[in-house]
Amino acid sequence: MNAQFKKGALELCVLSMLTGGDRYGYELTDAISKEMEIASGTLYLVLRRLKEENLVTTYLRESENGPARKYYHLTEEGRKNQRELKDEWLAFTMVMSKILSENE
């Protein structure tokens, strides 16, 4: 998959996954990696930016299998942003599908 396509969609993927509940970084990376190839470092850059923009908050939770894990929680602003990005993405993909199918 084209790297520029992934870059534009990764933020929406993370926000959308967090609408279902809090997750820790590796869990997000693992789930997204099953669908598209990403580097874990890339995801952590996105998570850091989302935190700086107050779209997510973090907290530590003890783990039975090692050190505490940092969990990411979607803020109300993050939920609003996810809905807006999703609507924009769906409109964009609809236009692209139309253009691509008309010009084959």
Helices and strands as residue ranges (DSSP letters): H 3-18, E 23-24, H 25-33, H 40-52, E 56-63, E 66-74, H 76-102
